[in-house]
Structures are given as structure tokens and as C-alpha cells.
Amino acid sequence: MVNWKIIVKRVLRRIKYVFILKDLINWEYESCKRCGHCFRLLWSVKDELWRKVTGSVDDGGGSLCVDCFIELALQKNIKISNDDILIELFNP
């Protein structure tokens, strides 16, 4: 006996995945220089924390996603609290 409900769910997941790939290819905004993922959130940290984590002296250092920023901070044993990162919805 064929379970049509499962088959329909699988097909819909594949269609959704194709649209996500299409969105990533056509994304015209920033992407992470470390992992390459596109930004879906607008986030910021204080300049001092950014300089410590990225090692930049001129507030440069490129664009990083939140996940990569936190990973870099953990690698350098820099503690980040919830108040250090401000996250907002990104509305292109």
C-alpha cells in the first residue's frame, strides 16, 4: 500500500529546497567571508569586541555571520554575553 501523504511531503520538501538554492544564487546582499553563507539577520557588536575577535585595528575585517563570529570568539577564548550581540530582522 502506498502512503501518499509521505510521498507528497517528500516532494514538497524537494521543491522547497530548490527555491532555497535559487534564493541563495540570486542573493544580492552580504555573505560571510569565512563560511560563505548569506546574511539573513542584521546583527552588530560593539567596536571593541569586533576588534578583539577579528583582530582588525580599523574596524574592518570583512563580513562575518553570527555563527562564525561566535566560533572565532570561542577559539580565542573571548566570552560573549547575550547583551553583546544585537540581532534584528533583515528586510531587503
PyMOL Python script that loads the backbone (N, CA, C, O; Angstrom):
from pymol import cmd

cmd.read_pdbstr("""\
ATOM      1  N   MET A   1       0.842  -1.182   0.000  1.00  0.00           N
ATOM      2  CA  MET A   1       0.000   0.000   0.000  1.00  0.00           C
ATOM      3  C   MET A   1       0.887   1.246   0.000  1.00  0.00           C
ATOM      4  O   MET A   1       1.837   1.336   0.778  1.00  0.00           O
ATOM      5  N   VAL A   2       0.584   2.176  -0.849  1.00  0.00           N
ATOM      6  CA  VAL A   2       1.360   3.403  -0.990  1.00  0.00           C
ATOM      7  C   VAL A   2       0.834   4.456  -0.018  1.00  0.00           C
ATOM      8  O   VAL A   2      -0.368   4.715   0.042  1.00  0.00           O
ATOM      9  N   ASN A   3       1.739   5.052   0.732  1.00  0.00           N
ATOM     10  CA  ASN A   3       1.359   6.110   1.656  1.00  0.00           C
ATOM     11  C   ASN A   3       1.555   7.451   0.943  1.00  0.00           C
ATOM     12  O   ASN A   3       2.664   7.984   0.912  1.00  0.00           O
ATOM     13  N   TRP A   4       0.491   7.988   0.378  1.00  0.00           N
ATOM     14  CA  TRP A   4       0.559   9.213  -0.434  1.00  0.00           C
ATOM     15  C   TRP A   4       0.948  10.433   0.383  1.00  0.00           C
ATOM     16  O   TRP A   4       1.573  11.361  -0.129  1.00  0.00           O
ATOM     17  N   LYS A   5       0.581  10.425   1.633  1.00  0.00           N
ATOM     18  CA  LYS A   5       0.913  11.561   2.498  1.00  0.00           C
ATOM     19  C   LYS A   5       2.434  11.727   2.619  1.00  0.00           C
ATOM     20  O   LYS A   5       2.943  12.845   2.541  1.00  0.00           O
ATOM     21  N   ILE A   6       3.145  10.635   2.806  1.00  0.00           N
ATOM     22  CA  ILE A   6       4.601  10.683   2.909  1.00  0.00           C
ATOM     23  C   ILE A   6       5.214  11.100   1.573  1.00  0.00           C
ATOM     24  O   ILE A   6       6.149  11.900   1.540  1.00  0.00           O
ATOM     25  N   ILE A   7       4.700  10.568   0.496  1.00  0.00           N
ATOM     26  CA  ILE A   7       5.219  10.911  -0.829  1.00  0.00           C
ATOM     27  C   ILE A   7       5.041  12.397  -1.114  1.00  0.00           C
ATOM     28  O   ILE A   7       5.963  13.043  -1.613  1.00  0.00           O
ATOM     29  N   VAL A   8       3.882  12.943  -0.809  1.00  0.00           N
ATOM     30  CA  VAL A   8       3.624  14.369  -1.033  1.00  0.00           C
ATOM     31  C   VAL A   8       4.557  15.227  -0.181  1.00  0.00           C
ATOM     32  O   VAL A   8       5.086  16.228  -0.664  1.00  0.00           O
ATOM     33  N   LYS A   9       4.762  14.847   1.078  1.00  0.00           N
ATOM     34  CA  LYS A   9       5.678  15.598   1.948  1.00  0.00           C
ATOM     35  C   LYS A   9       7.092  15.601   1.380  1.00  0.00           C
ATOM     36  O   LYS A   9       7.758  16.637   1.388  1.00  0.00           O
ATOM     37  N   ARG A  10       7.555  14.462   0.890  1.00  0.00           N
ATOM     38  CA  ARG A  10       8.905  14.381   0.315  1.00  0.00           C
ATOM     39  C   ARG A  10       9.034  15.264  -0.919  1.00  0.00           C
ATOM     40  O   ARG A  10      10.040  15.953  -1.086  1.00  0.00           O
ATOM     41  N   VAL A  11       8.040  15.249  -1.771  1.00  0.00           N
ATOM     42  CA  VAL A  11       8.073  16.076  -2.984  1.00  0.00           C
ATOM     43  C   VAL A  11       8.068  17.553  -2.606  1.00  0.00           C
ATOM     44  O   VAL A  11       8.822  18.335  -3.184  1.00  0.00           O
ATOM     45  N   LEU A  12       7.243  17.944  -1.660  1.00  0.00           N
ATOM     46  CA  LEU A  12       7.188  19.347  -1.244  1.00  0.00           C
ATOM     47  C   LEU A  12       8.501  19.797  -0.624  1.00  0.00           C
ATOM     48  O   LEU A  12       8.917  20.935  -0.841  1.00  0.00           O
ATOM     49  N   ARG A  13       9.169  18.934   0.146  1.00  0.00           N
ATOM     50  CA  ARG A  13      10.477  19.282   0.710  1.00  0.00           C
ATOM     51  C   ARG A  13      11.496  19.533  -0.386  1.00  0.00           C
ATOM     52  O   ARG A  13      12.288  20.471  -0.294  1.00  0.00           O
ATOM     53  N   ARG A  14      11.482  18.704  -1.422  1.00  0.00           N
ATOM     54  CA  ARG A  14      12.428  18.883  -2.523  1.00  0.00           C
ATOM     55  C   ARG A  14      12.152  20.172  -3.279  1.00  0.00           C
ATOM     56  O   ARG A  14      13.088  20.864  -3.680  1.00  0.00           O
ATOM     57  N   ILE A  15      10.899  20.502  -3.476  1.00  0.00           N
ATOM     58  CA  ILE A  15      10.553  21.759  -4.145  1.00  0.00           C
ATOM     59  C   ILE A  15      11.028  22.937  -3.308  1.00  0.00           C
ATOM     60  O   ILE A  15      11.592  23.891  -3.844  1.00  0.00           O
ATOM     61  N   LYS A  16      10.805  22.881  -2.002  1.00  0.00           N
ATOM     62  CA  LYS A  16      11.249  23.948  -1.104  1.00  0.00           C
ATOM     63  C   LYS A  16      12.762  24.101  -1.171  1.00  0.00           C
ATOM     64  O   LYS A  16      13.265  25.225  -1.178  1.00  0.00           O
ATOM     65  N   TYR A  17      13.495  22.996  -1.221  1.00  0.00           N
ATOM     66  CA  TYR A  17      14.956  23.042  -1.285  1.00  0.00           C
ATOM     67  C   TYR A  17      15.424  23.722  -2.569  1.00  0.00           C
ATOM     68  O   TYR A  17      16.392  24.482  -2.540  1.00  0.00           O
ATOM     69  N   VAL A  18      14.765  23.469  -3.681  1.00  0.00           N
ATOM     70  CA  VAL A  18      15.130  24.110  -4.953  1.00  0.00           C
ATOM     71  C   VAL A  18      14.931  25.618  -4.851  1.00  0.00           C
ATOM     72  O   VAL A  18      15.768  26.373  -5.344  1.00  0.00           O
ATOM     73  N   PHE A  19      13.859  26.076  -4.231  1.00  0.00           N
ATOM     74  CA  PHE A  19      13.624  27.511  -4.086  1.00  0.00           C
ATOM     75  C   PHE A  19      14.653  28.157  -3.169  1.00  0.00           C
ATOM     76  O   PHE A  19      15.047  29.301  -3.399  1.00  0.00           O
ATOM     77  N   ILE A  20      15.095  27.447  -2.137  1.00  0.00           N
ATOM     78  CA  ILE A  20      16.132  27.979  -1.253  1.00  0.00           C
ATOM     79  C   ILE A  20      17.434  28.149  -2.035  1.00  0.00           C
ATOM     80  O   ILE A  20      18.102  29.174  -1.900  1.00  0.00           O
ATOM     81  N   LEU A  21      17.802  27.159  -2.849  1.00  0.00           N
ATOM     82  CA  LEU A  21      19.012  27.274  -3.670  1.00  0.00           C
ATOM     83  C   LEU A  21      18.912  28.437  -4.642  1.00  0.00           C
ATOM     84  O   LEU A  21      19.880  29.175  -4.829  1.00  0.00           O
ATOM     85  N   LYS A  22      17.754  28.609  -5.260  1.00  0.00           N
ATOM     86  CA  LYS A  22      17.555  29.712  -6.193  1.00  0.00           C
ATOM     87  C   LYS A  22      17.728  31.048  -5.472  1.00  0.00           C
ATOM     88  O   LYS A  22      18.333  31.971  -6.017  1.00  0.00           O
ATOM     89  N   ASP A  23      17.206  31.156  -4.261  1.00  0.00           N
ATOM     90  CA  ASP A  23      17.334  32.378  -3.464  1.00  0.00           C
ATOM     91  C   ASP A  23      18.794  32.661  -3.136  1.00  0.00           C
ATOM     92  O   ASP A  23      19.233  33.809  -3.199  1.00  0.00           O
ATOM     93  N   LEU A  24      19.551  31.619  -2.785  1.00  0.00           N
ATOM     94  CA  LEU A  24      20.960  31.803  -2.455  1.00  0.00           C
ATOM     95  C   LEU A  24      21.771  32.255  -3.664  1.00  0.00           C
ATOM     96  O   LEU A  24      22.676  33.079  -3.535  1.00  0.00           O
ATOM     97  N   ILE A  25      21.452  31.725  -4.820  1.00  0.00           N
ATOM     98  CA  ILE A  25      22.177  32.103  -6.044  1.00  0.00           C
ATOM     99  C   ILE A  25      21.901  33.554  -6.396  1.00  0.00           C
ATOM    100  O   ILE A  25      22.809  34.265  -6.826  1.00  0.00           O
ATOM    101  N   ASN A  26      20.667  34.008  -6.221  1.00  0.00           N
ATOM    102  CA  ASN A  26      20.273  35.368  -6.604  1.00  0.00           C
ATOM    103  C   ASN A  26      20.446  36.387  -5.485  1.00  0.00           C
ATOM    104  O   ASN A  26      20.093  37.552  -5.669  1.00  0.00           O
ATOM    105  N   TRP A  27      20.979  35.987  -4.329  1.00  0.00           N
ATOM    106  CA  TRP A  27      21.107  36.876  -3.182  1.00  0.00           C
ATOM    107  C   TRP A  27      22.091  37.988  -3.496  1.00  0.00           C
ATOM    108  O   TRP A  27      23.238  37.715  -3.850  1.00  0.00           O
ATOM    109  N   GLU A  28      21.659  39.250  -3.370  1.00  0.00           N
ATOM    110  CA  GLU A  28      22.484  40.390  -3.750  1.00  0.00           C
ATOM    111  C   GLU A  28      23.092  41.106  -2.551  1.00  0.00           C
ATOM    112  O   GLU A  28      23.694  42.168  -2.712  1.00  0.00           O
ATOM    113  N   TYR A  29      22.949  40.562  -1.384  1.00  0.00           N
ATOM    114  CA  TYR A  29      23.405  41.240  -0.188  1.00  0.00           C
ATOM    115  C   TYR A  29      24.664  40.572   0.354  1.00  0.00           C
ATOM    116  O   TYR A  29      25.301  39.798  -0.360  1.00  0.00           O
ATOM    117  N   GLU A  30      25.025  40.845   1.565  1.00  0.00           N
ATOM    118  CA  GLU A  30      26.288  40.368   2.111  1.00  0.00           C
ATOM    119  C   GLU A  30      26.293  38.867   2.388  1.00  0.00           C
ATOM    120  O   GLU A  30      25.259  38.254   2.653  1.00  0.00           O
ATOM    121  N   SER A  31      27.491  38.305   2.316  1.00  0.00           N
ATOM    122  CA  SER A  31      27.677  36.921   2.711  1.00  0.00           C
ATOM    123  C   SER A  31      28.934  36.841   3.571  1.00  0.00           C
ATOM    124  O   SER A  31      29.801  37.713   3.504  1.00  0.00           O
ATOM    125  N   CYS A  32      29.021  35.805   4.365  1.00  0.00           N
ATOM    126  CA  CYS A  32      30.119  35.635   5.311  1.00  0.00           C
ATOM    127  C   CYS A  32      31.413  35.324   4.566  1.00  0.00           C
ATOM    128  O   CYS A  32      31.439  34.466   3.684  1.00  0.00           O
ATOM    129  N   LYS A  33      32.478  36.020   4.922  1.00  0.00           N
ATOM    130  CA  LYS A  33      33.762  35.780   4.258  1.00  0.00           C
ATOM    131  C   LYS A  33      34.402  34.477   4.717  1.00  0.00           C
ATOM    132  O   LYS A  33      35.315  33.970   4.065  1.00  0.00           O
ATOM    133  N   ARG A  34      33.932  33.935   5.827  1.00  0.00           N
ATOM    134  CA  ARG A  34      34.525  32.720   6.387  1.00  0.00           C
ATOM    135  C   ARG A  34      33.828  31.458   5.881  1.00  0.00           C
ATOM    136  O   ARG A  34      34.490  30.523   5.431  1.00  0.00           O
ATOM    137  N   CYS A  35      32.493  31.427   5.952  1.00  0.00           N
ATOM    138  CA  CYS A  35      31.759  30.220   5.561  1.00  0.00           C
ATOM    139  C   CYS A  35      31.010  30.368   4.243  1.00  0.00           C
ATOM    140  O   CYS A  35      30.635  29.373   3.623  1.00  0.00           O
ATOM    141  N   GLY A  36      30.790  31.625   3.810  1.00  0.00           N
ATOM    142  CA  GLY A  36      30.111  31.859   2.534  1.00  0.00           C
ATOM    143  C   GLY A  36      28.598  31.924   2.605  1.00  0.00           C
ATOM    144  O   GLY A  36      27.953  32.186   1.590  1.00  0.00           O
ATOM    145  N   HIS A  37      28.007  31.692   3.776  1.00  0.00           N
ATOM    146  CA  HIS A  37      26.548  31.751   3.885  1.00  0.00           C
ATOM    147  C   HIS A  37      26.052  33.193   3.767  1.00  0.00           C
ATOM    148  O   HIS A  37      26.735  34.139   4.161  1.00  0.00           O
ATOM    149  N   CYS A  38      24.853  33.333   3.218  1.00  0.00           N
ATOM    150  CA  CYS A  38      24.242  34.648   3.059  1.00  0.00           C
ATOM    151  C   CYS A  38      23.658  35.127   4.381  1.00  0.00           C
ATOM    152  O   CYS A  38      23.153  34.339   5.180  1.00  0.00           O
ATOM    153  N   PHE A  39      23.739  36.423   4.590  1.00  0.00           N
ATOM    154  CA  PHE A  39      23.178  37.011   5.809  1.00  0.00           C
ATOM    155  C   PHE A  39      21.660  37.002   5.720  1.00  0.00           C
ATOM    156  O   PHE A  39      21.081  37.443   4.727  1.00  0.00           O
ATOM    157  N   ARG A  40      21.039  36.507   6.744  1.00  0.00           N
ATOM    158  CA  ARG A  40      19.582  36.548   6.855  1.00  0.00           C
ATOM    159  C   ARG A  40      19.168  37.392   8.057  1.00  0.00           C
ATOM    160  O   ARG A  40      17.986  37.677   8.248  1.00  0.00           O
ATOM    161  N   LEU A  41      20.143  37.785   8.860  1.00  0.00           N
ATOM    162  CA  LEU A  41      19.891  38.603  10.044  1.00  0.00           C
ATOM    163  C   LEU A  41      20.815  39.809  10.017  1.00  0.00           C
ATOM    164  O   LEU A  41      21.955  39.721   9.562  1.00  0.00           O
ATOM    165  N   LEU A  42      20.321  40.915  10.499  1.00  0.00           N
ATOM    166  CA  LEU A  42      21.143  42.096  10.687  1.00  0.00           C
ATOM    167  C   LEU A  42      21.617  42.064  12.131  1.00  0.00           C
ATOM    168  O   LEU A  42      20.803  42.039  13.054  1.00  0.00           O
ATOM    169  N   TRP A  43      22.931  42.064  12.330  1.00  0.00           N
ATOM    170  CA  TRP A  43      23.457  41.953  13.683  1.00  0.00           C
ATOM    171  C   TRP A  43      24.631  42.894  13.849  1.00  0.00           C
ATOM    172  O   TRP A  43      25.276  43.293  12.879  1.00  0.00           O
ATOM    173  N   SER A  44      24.894  43.239  15.091  1.00  0.00           N
ATOM    174  CA  SER A  44      26.024  44.127  15.362  1.00  0.00           C
ATOM    175  C   SER A  44      26.575  43.845  16.760  1.00  0.00           C
ATOM    176  O   SER A  44      25.894  43.297  17.626  1.00  0.00           O
ATOM    177  N   VAL A  45      27.836  44.242  16.943  1.00  0.00           N
ATOM    178  CA  VAL A  45      28.502  44.156  18.242  1.00  0.00           C
ATOM    179  C   VAL A  45      29.254  45.457  18.457  1.00  0.00           C
ATOM    180  O   VAL A  45      29.440  46.245  17.529  1.00  0.00           O
ATOM    181  N   LYS A  46      29.678  45.669  19.678  1.00  0.00           N
ATOM    182  CA  LYS A  46      30.466  46.865  19.979  1.00  0.00           C
ATOM    183  C   LYS A  46      31.808  46.779  19.244  1.00  0.00           C
ATOM    184  O   LYS A  46      32.338  45.693  19.011  1.00  0.00           O
ATOM    185  N   ASP A  47      32.339  47.948  18.886  1.00  0.00           N
ATOM    186  CA  ASP A  47      33.588  48.002  18.130  1.00  0.00           C
ATOM    187  C   ASP A  47      34.740  47.305  18.848  1.00  0.00           C
ATOM    188  O   ASP A  47      35.546  46.620  18.219  1.00  0.00           O
ATOM    189  N   GLU A  48      34.814  47.481  20.159  1.00  0.00           N
ATOM    190  CA  GLU A  48      35.906  46.870  20.921  1.00  0.00           C
ATOM    191  C   GLU A  48      35.877  45.338  20.808  1.00  0.00           C
ATOM    192  O   GLU A  48      36.913  44.695  20.639  1.00  0.00           O
ATOM    193  N   LEU A  49      34.669  44.770  20.905  1.00  0.00           N
ATOM    194  CA  LEU A  49      34.530  43.318  20.813  1.00  0.00           C
ATOM    195  C   LEU A  49      34.861  42.841  19.401  1.00  0.00           C
ATOM    196  O   LEU A  49      35.523  41.817  19.231  1.00  0.00           O
ATOM    197  N   TRP A  50      34.404  43.576  18.392  1.00  0.00           N
ATOM    198  CA  TRP A  50      34.701  43.229  16.995  1.00  0.00           C
ATOM    199  C   TRP A  50      36.220  43.198  16.768  1.00  0.00           C
ATOM    200  O   TRP A  50      36.745  42.275  16.146  1.00  0.00           O
ATOM    201  N   ARG A  51      36.911  44.217  17.279  1.00  0.00           N
ATOM    202  CA  ARG A  51      38.369  44.295  17.104  1.00  0.00           C
ATOM    203  C   ARG A  51      39.076  43.126  17.790  1.00  0.00           C
ATOM    204  O   ARG A  51      40.026  42.565  17.244  1.00  0.00           O
ATOM    205  N   LYS A  52      38.609  42.757  18.993  1.00  0.00           N
ATOM    206  CA  LYS A  52      39.231  41.654  19.725  1.00  0.00           C
ATOM    207  C   LYS A  52      39.056  40.335  18.982  1.00  0.00           C
ATOM    208  O   LYS A  52      39.997  39.549  18.871  1.00  0.00           O
ATOM    209  N   VAL A  53      37.857  40.096  18.477  1.00  0.00           N
ATOM    210  CA  VAL A  53      37.562  38.814  17.837  1.00  0.00           C
ATOM    211  C   VAL A  53      38.189  38.724  16.449  1.00  0.00           C
ATOM    212  O   VAL A  53      38.784  37.702  16.106  1.00  0.00           O
ATOM    213  N   THR A  54      38.064  39.780  15.649  1.00  0.00           N
ATOM    214  CA  THR A  54      38.563  39.723  14.271  1.00  0.00           C
ATOM    215  C   THR A  54      40.030  40.093  14.152  1.00  0.00           C
ATOM    216  O   THR A  54      40.675  39.759  13.158  1.00  0.00           O
ATOM    217  N   GLY A  55      40.566  40.779  15.151  1.00  0.00           N
ATOM    218  CA  GLY A  55      41.954  41.195  15.095  1.00  0.00           C
ATOM    219  C   GLY A  55      42.187  42.406  14.214  1.00  0.00           C
ATOM    220  O   GLY A  55      43.329  42.711  13.871  1.00  0.00           O
ATOM    221  N   SER A  56      41.122  43.103  13.844  1.00  0.00           N
ATOM    222  CA  SER A  56      41.272  44.282  12.992  1.00  0.00           C
ATOM    223  C   SER A  56      41.530  45.523  13.843  1.00  0.00           C
ATOM    224  O   SER A  56      41.081  45.605  14.987  1.00  0.00           O
ATOM    225  N   VAL A  57      42.246  46.474  13.285  1.00  0.00           N
ATOM    226  CA  VAL A  57      42.536  47.712  14.008  1.00  0.00           C
ATOM    227  C   VAL A  57      41.741  48.884  13.457  1.00  0.00           C
ATOM    228  O   VAL A  57      41.633  49.925  14.106  1.00  0.00           O
ATOM    229  N   ASP A  58      41.185  48.719  12.264  1.00  0.00           N
ATOM    230  CA  ASP A  58      40.461  49.817  11.624  1.00  0.00           C
ATOM    231  C   ASP A  58      38.968  49.522  11.470  1.00  0.00           C
ATOM    232  O   ASP A  58      38.301  50.094  10.608  1.00  0.00           O
ATOM    233  N   ASP A  59      38.454  48.633  12.305  1.00  0.00           N
ATOM    234  CA  ASP A  59      37.045  48.202  12.264  1.00  0.00           C
ATOM    235  C   ASP A  59      36.691  47.510  10.962  1.00  0.00           C
ATOM    236  O   ASP A  59      35.514  47.400  10.616  1.00  0.00           O
ATOM    237  N   GLY A  60      37.688  47.048  10.244  1.00  0.00           N
ATOM    238  CA  GLY A  60      37.450  46.268   9.031  1.00  0.00           C
ATOM    239  C   GLY A  60      37.285  44.815   9.411  1.00  0.00           C
ATOM    240  O   GLY A  60      36.634  44.492  10.405  1.00  0.00           O
ATOM    241  N   GLY A  61      37.859  43.962   8.639  1.00  0.00           N
ATOM    242  CA  GLY A  61      37.778  42.535   8.951  1.00  0.00           C
ATOM    243  C   GLY A  61      36.754  41.814   8.114  1.00  0.00           C
ATOM    244  O   GLY A  61      36.559  40.610   8.277  1.00  0.00           O
ATOM    245  N   GLY A  62      36.089  42.533   7.211  1.00  0.00           N
ATOM    246  CA  GLY A  62      35.114  41.888   6.344  1.00  0.00           C
ATOM    247  C   GLY A  62      33.807  41.606   7.036  1.00  0.00           C
ATOM    248  O   GLY A  62      33.549  42.090   8.139  1.00  0.00           O
ATOM    249  N   SER A  63      32.981  40.815   6.374  1.00  0.00           N
ATOM    250  CA  SER A  63      31.661  40.468   6.892  1.00  0.00           C
ATOM    251  C   SER A  63      31.683  39.060   7.439  1.00  0.00           C
ATOM    252  O   SER A  63      32.191  38.138   6.800  1.00  0.00           O
ATOM    253  N   LEU A  64      31.136  38.903   8.610  1.00  0.00           N
ATOM    254  CA  LEU A  64      31.015  37.587   9.227  1.00  0.00           C
ATOM    255  C   LEU A  64      29.567  37.347   9.633  1.00  0.00           C
ATOM    256  O   LEU A  64      28.867  38.275  10.036  1.00  0.00           O
ATOM    257  N   CYS A  65      29.123  36.099   9.524  1.00  0.00           N
ATOM    258  CA  CYS A  65      27.809  35.762  10.057  1.00  0.00           C
ATOM    259  C   CYS A  65      27.944  35.605  11.574  1.00  0.00           C
ATOM    260  O   CYS A  65      29.053  35.501  12.099  1.00  0.00           O
ATOM    261  N   VAL A  66      26.834  35.590  12.251  1.00  0.00           N
ATOM    262  CA  VAL A  66      26.850  35.492  13.716  1.00  0.00           C
ATOM    263  C   VAL A  66      27.524  34.204  14.164  1.00  0.00           C
ATOM    264  O   VAL A  66      28.299  34.211  15.120  1.00  0.00           O
ATOM    265  N   ASP A  67      27.238  33.101  13.485  1.00  0.00           N
ATOM    266  CA  ASP A  67      27.813  31.814  13.880  1.00  0.00           C
ATOM    267  C   ASP A  67      29.336  31.831  13.790  1.00  0.00           C
ATOM    268  O   ASP A  67      30.014  31.377  14.712  1.00  0.00           O
ATOM    269  N   CYS A  68      29.876  32.347  12.693  1.00  0.00           N
ATOM    270  CA  CYS A  68      31.335  32.392  12.535  1.00  0.00           C
ATOM    271  C   CYS A  68      31.967  33.345  13.543  1.00  0.00           C
ATOM    272  O   CYS A  68      33.049  33.073  14.061  1.00  0.00           O
ATOM    273  N   PHE A  69      31.294  34.464  13.822  1.00  0.00           N
ATOM    274  CA  PHE A  69      31.817  35.402  14.811  1.00  0.00           C
ATOM    275  C   PHE A  69      31.934  34.734  16.179  1.00  0.00           C
ATOM    276  O   PHE A  69      32.942  34.884  16.869  1.00  0.00           O
ATOM    277  N   ILE A  70      30.897  34.001  16.559  1.00  0.00           N
ATOM    278  CA  ILE A  70      30.902  33.316  17.850  1.00  0.00           C
ATOM    279  C   ILE A  70      31.965  32.215  17.871  1.00  0.00           C
ATOM    280  O   ILE A  70      32.647  32.033  18.879  1.00  0.00           O
ATOM    281  N   GLU A  71      32.108  31.479  16.763  1.00  0.00           N
ATOM    282  CA  GLU A  71      33.140  30.441  16.695  1.00  0.00           C
ATOM    283  C   GLU A  71      34.536  31.042  16.844  1.00  0.00           C
ATOM    284  O   GLU A  71      35.374  30.496  17.563  1.00  0.00           O
ATOM    285  N   LEU A  72      34.791  32.167  16.166  1.00  0.00           N
ATOM    286  CA  LEU A  72      36.089  32.831  16.290  1.00  0.00           C
ATOM    287  C   LEU A  72      36.336  33.287  17.723  1.00  0.00           C
ATOM    288  O   LEU A  72      37.444  33.156  18.243  1.00  0.00           O
ATOM    289  N   ALA A  73      35.296  33.822  18.357  1.00  0.00           N
ATOM    290  CA  ALA A  73      35.431  34.258  19.749  1.00  0.00           C
ATOM    291  C   ALA A  73      35.752  33.076  20.660  1.00  0.00           C
ATOM    292  O   ALA A  73      36.588  33.196  21.556  1.00  0.00           O
ATOM    293  N   LEU A  74      35.103  31.947  20.442  1.00  0.00           N
ATOM    294  CA  LEU A  74      35.372  30.757  21.252  1.00  0.00           C
ATOM    295  C   LEU A  74      36.793  30.248  21.037  1.00  0.00           C
ATOM    296  O   LEU A  74      37.452  29.816  21.982  1.00  0.00           O
ATOM    297  N   GLN A  75      37.260  30.300  19.794  1.00  0.00           N
ATOM    298  CA  GLN A  75      38.634  29.862  19.509  1.00  0.00           C
ATOM    299  C   GLN A  75      39.660  30.726  20.226  1.00  0.00           C
ATOM    300  O   GLN A  75      40.728  30.246  20.605  1.00  0.00           O
ATOM    301  N   LYS A  76      39.329  32.018  20.413  1.00  0.00           N
ATOM    302  CA  LYS A  76      40.241  32.947  21.075  1.00  0.00           C
ATOM    303  C   LYS A  76      39.938  33.086  22.563  1.00  0.00           C
ATOM    304  O   LYS A  76      40.508  33.946  23.234  1.00  0.00           O
ATOM    305  N   ASN A  77      39.041  32.242  23.083  1.00  0.00           N
ATOM    306  CA  ASN A  77      38.627  32.262  24.494  1.00  0.00           C
ATOM    307  C   ASN A  77      38.085  33.620  24.924  1.00  0.00           C
ATOM    308  O   ASN A  77      38.352  34.076  26.035  1.00  0.00           O
ATOM    309  N   ILE A  78      37.334  34.256  24.052  1.00  0.00           N
ATOM    310  CA  ILE A  78      36.686  35.530  24.356  1.00  0.00           C
ATOM    311  C   ILE A  78      35.230  35.222  24.693  1.00  0.00           C
ATOM    312  O   ILE A  78      34.512  34.626  23.891  1.00  0.00           O
ATOM    313  N   LYS A  79      34.808  35.624  25.866  1.00  0.00           N
ATOM    314  CA  LYS A  79      33.434  35.356  26.296  1.00  0.00           C
ATOM    315  C   LYS A  79      32.501  36.412  25.730  1.00  0.00           C
ATOM    316  O   LYS A  79      32.802  37.605  25.741  1.00  0.00           O
ATOM    317  N   ILE A  80      31.358  35.944  25.235  1.00  0.00           N
ATOM    318  CA  ILE A  80      30.333  36.828  24.681  1.00  0.00           C
ATOM    319  C   ILE A  80      29.051  36.589  25.460  1.00  0.00           C
ATOM    320  O   ILE A  80      28.610  35.451  25.623  1.00  0.00           O
ATOM    321  N   SER A  81      28.464  37.666  25.935  1.00  0.00           N
ATOM    322  CA  SER A  81      27.185  37.541  26.648  1.00  0.00           C
ATOM    323  C   SER A  81      26.044  37.867  25.692  1.00  0.00           C
ATOM    324  O   SER A  81      26.269  38.347  24.581  1.00  0.00           O
ATOM    325  N   ASN A  82      24.832  37.604  26.128  1.00  0.00           N
ATOM    326  CA  ASN A  82      23.655  37.894  25.302  1.00  0.00           C
ATOM    327  C   ASN A  82      23.529  39.379  24.982  1.00  0.00           C
ATOM    328  O   ASN A  82      23.004  39.747  23.931  1.00  0.00           O
ATOM    329  N   ASP A  83      24.004  40.225  25.877  1.00  0.00           N
ATOM    330  CA  ASP A  83      23.890  41.663  25.669  1.00  0.00           C
ATOM    331  C   ASP A  83      24.917  42.206  24.678  1.00  0.00           C
ATOM    332  O   ASP A  83      24.782  43.337  24.210  1.00  0.00           O
ATOM    333  N   ASP A  84      25.936  41.421  24.353  1.00  0.00           N
ATOM    334  CA  ASP A  84      26.990  41.890  23.452  1.00  0.00           C
ATOM    335  C   ASP A  84      26.559  41.915  21.991  1.00  0.00           C
ATOM    336  O   ASP A  84      27.073  42.717  21.212  1.00  0.00           O
ATOM    337  N   ILE A  85      25.620  41.048  21.609  1.00  0.00           N
ATOM    338  CA  ILE A  85      25.192  40.946  20.217  1.00  0.00           C
ATOM    339  C   ILE A  85      23.763  41.450  20.081  1.00  0.00           C
ATOM    340  O   ILE A  85      22.857  40.994  20.778  1.00  0.00           O
ATOM    341  N   LEU A  86      23.579  42.401  19.170  1.00  0.00           N
ATOM    342  CA  LEU A  86      22.251  42.937  18.867  1.00  0.00           C
ATOM    343  C   LEU A  86      21.801  42.328  17.533  1.00  0.00           C
ATOM    344  O   LEU A  86      22.472  42.504  16.516  1.00  0.00           O
ATOM    345  N   ILE A  87      20.686  41.624  17.534  1.00  0.00           N
ATOM    346  CA  ILE A  87      20.172  40.974  16.330  1.00  0.00           C
ATOM    347  C   ILE A  87      18.820  41.584  15.972  1.00  0.00           C
ATOM    348  O   ILE A  87      17.942  41.741  16.820  1.00  0.00           O
ATOM    349  N   GLU A  88      18.680  41.924  14.682  1.00  0.00           N
ATOM    350  CA  GLU A  88      17.442  42.497  14.166  1.00  0.00           C
ATOM    351  C   GLU A  88      17.024  41.731  12.913  1.00  0.00           C
ATOM    352  O   GLU A  88      17.838  41.046  12.295  1.00  0.00           O
ATOM    353  N   LEU A  89      15.775  41.850  12.552  1.00  0.00           N
ATOM    354  CA  LEU A  89      15.319  41.234  11.318  1.00  0.00           C
ATOM    355  C   LEU A  89      15.866  41.988  10.132  1.00  0.00           C
ATOM    356  O   LEU A  89      15.954  43.216  10.159  1.00  0.00           O
ATOM    357  N   PHE A  90      16.240  41.259   9.079  1.00  0.00           N
ATOM    358  CA  PHE A  90      16.800  41.850   7.874  1.00  0.00           C
ATOM    359  C   PHE A  90      15.693  41.980   6.854  1.00  0.00           C
ATOM    360  O   PHE A  90      15.065  40.984   6.496  1.00  0.00           O
ATOM    361  N   ASN A  91      15.442  43.171   6.382  1.00  0.00           N
ATOM    362  CA  ASN A  91      14.359  43.431   5.450  1.00  0.00           C
ATOM    363  C   ASN A  91      14.909  44.055   4.178  1.00  0.00           C
ATOM    364  O   ASN A  91      14.984  45.280   4.079  1.00  0.00           O
ATOM    365  N   PRO A  92      15.300  43.227   3.189  1.00  0.00           N
ATOM    366  CA  PRO A  92      15.890  43.801   1.969  1.00  0.00           C
ATOM    367  C   PRO A  92      14.892  44.551   1.126  1.00  0.00           C
ATOM    368  O   PRO A  92      15.248  45.084   0.074  1.00  0.00           O
TER     369      PRO A  92
END
""", "prot")
cmd.dss("prot")
cmd.show_as("cartoon", "prot")
cmd.util.cbc("prot")
cmd.orient("prot")
